[in-house]
């Protein structure tokens, strides 16, 4: 792991009336400070894919994502830095006006290929991957969000950087790749807490088992904090984000980390955590997603 990036990681300790009354400590691991574009958990999930690609002759990484995908931007940036070619398969027909995310991907040299949503749903089928080299040439294929055992092993590197032996480690969940990585390297006494940002995401344990082969060390689920579904938000969530920033100066994104911090705060209020608990929340980055919000929505 590149120490020039990971040395930027810091811990913000949140002390307020809520944590004092509950008798718990609450910290945020600022993975978002690693880099503005290869931010949060993305560097880790892509780590072994990049290492593999650098050892090939084709020097090409191909991956998948939507119009506002943090994963696409991170892949594009990492490939540029390592002098690799990058290809992004984008969900949906090409719009007349690209999102700020896709504009940035192109600026970073990523070749964007748009496919229909119907065809995009085929990417989880093995034969779809088999067709890609015929169209784009030999390449290292990175599943969406890094969802693979390789991505999970990369995410497991996060655990090497965690200090102060937290009793609980909390993360937002999209593909469950980072979650699986945490479980791979967790201490038996630690509880991993998953906050899914997708409505009715009922297959988290199946996903974890697929990536880890472990069906006994499963996470605790706080699954009622999706605020309507993926990339959905309410006035309540926006108010929380602004209030949280005003108190802590920690910016959150509305897709992932805001939902996680809201969930953890709410569960502290409801007495989920015993006195003496040391709660660590992973800030997995993704702040560029806030650019899709109407101007003036956030105070930062």
C-alpha positions in Angstrom: 0.0 0.0 0.0 1.3 3.4 -1.0 2.4 5.2 2.2 2.3 8.6 0.5 -1.5 8.2 0.3 -2.4 6.2 3.4 -0.3 8.5 5.7 -3.1 11.1 5.2 -5.5 9.0 7.2 -6.6 10.6 10.5 -9.1 9.9 13.2 -11.7 12.5 14.4 -13.0 11.9 17.8 -16.6 13.0 18.5 -17.4 14.0 22.0 -20.7 15.5 22.7 -23.6 15.3 25.2 -24.9 12.1 23.5 -21.7 10.2 23.7 -21.1 11.4 27.3 -24.6 10.3 28.4 -24.2 6.9 26.7 -20.7 6.4 28.0 -19.2 5.5 24.6 -16.4 6.8 22.5 -17.2 7.6 18.9 -14.5 8.1 16.2 -14.5 8.6 12.4 -11.6 7.0 10.4 -11.1 9.7 7.7 -10.4 7.5 4.7 -11.8 10.4 2.7 -8.6 12.4 3.3 -6.4 9.9 1.5 -7.0 11.7 -1.8 -9.8 13.8 -3.3 -10.4 11.3 -6.1 -9.0 7.9 -5.1 -10.9 8.5 -1.9 -12.1 6.4 1.0 -12.3 2.6 0.4 -11.7 2.8 -3.4 -7.9 2.8 -3.2 -8.1 -0.4 -1.2 -10.6 -2.2 -3.3 -8.6 -1.4 -6.4 -5.2 -2.2 -5.0 -4.8 -5.8 -6.1 -6.5 -5.2 -9.4 -3.9 -2.5 -10.2 -1.1 -4.7 -9.1 -2.3 -7.5 -11.4 -2.8 -5.1 -14.3 0.7 -3.7 -13.9 2.1 -7.2 -14.4 0.4 -7.6 -17.8 1.3 -6.7 -21.3 -2.1 -5.1 -22.1 -1.9 -2.6 -19.2 -5.7 -2.0 -19.4 -8.3 -2.0 -16.6 -12.0 -2.2 -17.4 -14.8 -1.6 -14.9 -18.4 -0.7 -14.6 -20.6 2.0 -13.0 -23.4 4.5 -13.2 -23.4 8.1 -14.2 -22.4 9.3 -10.7 -20.1 6.4 -9.8 -17.3 7.1 -7.3 -15.8 3.8 -8.4 -15.4 5.0 -12.0 -13.6 8.2 -11.0 -11.3 6.4 -8.7 -10.4 3.8 -11.3 -9.8 6.5 -13.9 -7.5 8.5 -11.6 -5.6 5.4 -10.4 -5.0 4.2 -14.0 -3.7 7.6 -15.0 -1.3 7.7 -12.1 0.0 4.3 -12.9 0.1 4.9 -16.7 -2.6 2.3 -17.4 -5.4 2.5 -19.9 -8.9 2.6 -18.4 -12.3 1.7 -19.8 -15.6 2.4 -18.1 -18.8 0.6 -19.0 -21.5 3.0 -18.1 -25.1 2.0 -17.2 -27.6 3.7 -19.5 -27.6 5.4 -22.9 -25.2 8.3 -23.4 -27.0 11.5 -22.3 -26.8 14.8 -24.2 -25.1 16.3 -21.1 -22.6 14.1 -19.1 -22.7 14.2 -15.4 -19.8 15.9 -13.6 -18.6 12.4 -12.7 -18.4 11.2 -16.2 -16.8 14.5 -17.4 -14.1 14.0 -14.8 -13.6 10.4 -16.0 -13.0 11.5 -19.5 -10.6 14.3 -18.3 -8.6 11.6 -16.6 -8.4 9.6 -19.9 -11.0 7.0 -19.3 -12.7 5.6 -22.4 -16.5 5.6 -21.7 -18.8 3.0 -23.3 -22.5 3.3 -22.7 -24.8 0.3 -22.7 -28.5 0.0 -22.1 -29.8 -0.7 -18.6 -31.1 -4.1 -19.9 -27.6 -5.1 -21.1 -26.0 -3.7 -18.0 -28.0 -6.2 -15.9 -26.1 -8.9 -17.8 -22.7 -8.0 -16.3 -23.1 -10.4 -13.5 -23.3 -13.3 -16.0 -19.9 -14.9 -16.7 -20.5 -15.0 -20.4 -20.8 -11.2 -20.5 -17.2 -11.0 -19.2 -16.1 -13.4 -21.8 -17.4 -11.1 -24.6 -15.4 -8.1 -23.4 -11.9 -9.0 -24.7 -13.4 -9.5 -28.1 -14.6 -5.9 -28.2 -11.9 -4.1 -26.1 -8.9 -6.4 -26.3 -7.2 -8.1 -23.3 -7.9 -6.3 -20.1 -8.1 -6.7 -16.3 -11.8 -6.7 -15.5 -12.8 -5.1 -12.2 -16.4 -5.9 -11.2 -18.7 -3.0 -10.3 -17.6 -1.6 -6.9 -14.7 -4.1 -6.9 -17.2 -6.9 -5.8 -14.9 -9.9 -5.8 -12.7 -11.8 -3.4 -9.8 -9.7 -4.9 -11.6 -6.5 -4.0 -12.4 -7.8 -0.5 -8.8 -8.7 0.1 -7.9 -5.2 -0.8 -10.5 -3.8 1.5 -9.1 -6.0 4.3 -5.9 -3.8 4.2 -8.0 -1.1 5.9 -7.9 -3.2 9.1 -4.1 -3.0 9.2 -4.5 0.8 9.6 -7.1 0.7 12.4 -5.8 1.6 15.9 -7.1 1.7 19.4 -8.9 -1.6 19.2 -12.5 -0.5 18.6 -15.2 -2.8 19.9 -17.5 -1.9 16.9 -16.5 -1.0 13.4 -19.3 0.6 11.3 -19.5 0.9 7.5 -22.0 1.9 4.9 -22.8 -0.9 2.4 -23.3 -0.8 -1.3 -21.8 -3.9 -2.9 -20.6 -5.3 0.5 -17.0 -5.6 -0.7 -15.6 -3.4 2.0 -17.8 -5.1 4.6 -16.4 -8.5 3.6 -12.8 -7.1 3.8 -13.4 -6.0 7.4 -14.8 -9.3 8.3 -11.8 -11.2 6.8 -9.4 -9.4 9.3 -11.6 -8.6 12.3 -10.7 -9.5 15.8 -13.1 -12.2 17.1 -14.2 -9.8 19.9 -15.0 -7.0 17.4 -18.5 -6.5 16.0 -18.8 -5.3 12.4 -21.9 -3.2 11.7 -23.3 -2.9 8.2 -25.6 0.0 7.2 -27.0 -0.8 3.7 -27.8 2.3 1.6 -30.0 0.3 -0.8 -33.6 -0.4 0.1 -34.5 -4.1 0.7 -30.9 -5.2 0.4 -31.7 -8.7 1.8 -28.7 -10.6 0.4 -25.8 -9.0 2.4 -25.0 -12.2 4.3 -25.0 -14.1 1.0 -22.6 -11.6 -0.5 -20.3 -11.8 2.5 -20.2 -15.5 2.3 -19.5 -15.4 -1.4 -16.5 -13.1 -0.9 -15.1 -14.7 2.3 -16.4 -18.2 2.5 -17.3 -17.4 6.1 -21.0 -18.0 7.1 -20.5 -17.7 10.9 -18.8 -14.3 11.4 -21.7 -12.2 10.0 -22.2 -8.5 10.6 -24.9 -6.8 12.6 -27.3 -5.0 10.3 -28.8 -1.6 10.7 -31.1 -1.8 7.7 -33.7 0.8 8.2 -31.6 3.9 7.4 -31.6 3.9 3.5 -33.8 7.0 3.4 -35.8 5.6 0.4 -33.1 3.7 -1.4 -29.8 4.2 -3.2 -28.9 7.9 -3.8 -32.2 8.9 -2.2 -32.4 11.4 0.6 -34.9 13.4 2.7 -34.9 16.8 4.3 -34.2 15.0 7.6 -30.9 13.5 6.2 -29.8 16.9 4.7 -30.5 18.6 8.0 -28.4 15.9 9.8 -25.5 16.4 7.4 -25.5 20.1 7.9 -25.8 19.8 11.7 -23.1 17.2 11.8 -20.7 19.4 9.8 -21.5 22.4 12.0 -20.6 20.4 15.1 -17.6 18.3 13.8 -16.4 19.9 10.5 -16.6 16.5 9.0 -18.3 16.5 5.5 -20.5 13.5 4.7 -21.9 12.4 1.4 -25.7 11.8 1.1 -25.3 8.4 -0.6 -23.2 6.5 1.9 -21.6 8.1 4.9 -24.4 10.4 6.0 -26.7 7.4 6.3 -24.1 5.5 8.2 -23.5 8.3 10.7 -27.2 9.0 11.1 -27.8 5.3 11.9 -24.9 5.1 14.4 -26.1 8.2 16.2 -29.7 7.0 16.3 -28.6 3.6 17.7 -26.5 5.3 20.4 -29.6 7.3 21.4 -31.6 4.0 21.5 -29.1 2.3 23.8 -27.7 -0.3 21.3 -24.1 0.2 22.4 -23.1 -0.7 26.0 -21.2 1.7 28.2 -17.5 1.5 27.4 -18.0 0.7 23.7 -15.4 2.1 21.4 -17.2 2.8 18.1 -15.3 3.4 14.9 -17.1 4.6 11.8 -15.3 4.4 8.4 -15.6 7.5 6.3 -15.5 5.8 2.9 -15.2 9.0 0.8 -17.5 9.6 -2.1 -17.9 13.3 -1.4 -18.0 14.1 -5.2 -21.5 12.7 -5.2 -22.7 15.8 -3.3 -22.1 17.8 -6.5 -25.4 16.3 -7.8 -27.4 18.1 -5.1 -29.0 21.5 -5.8 -26.6 24.4 -5.1 -27.0 25.6 -1.5 -28.4 22.4 -0.1 -25.3 21.8 2.1 -23.4 24.4 4.1 -20.0 23.0 2.9 
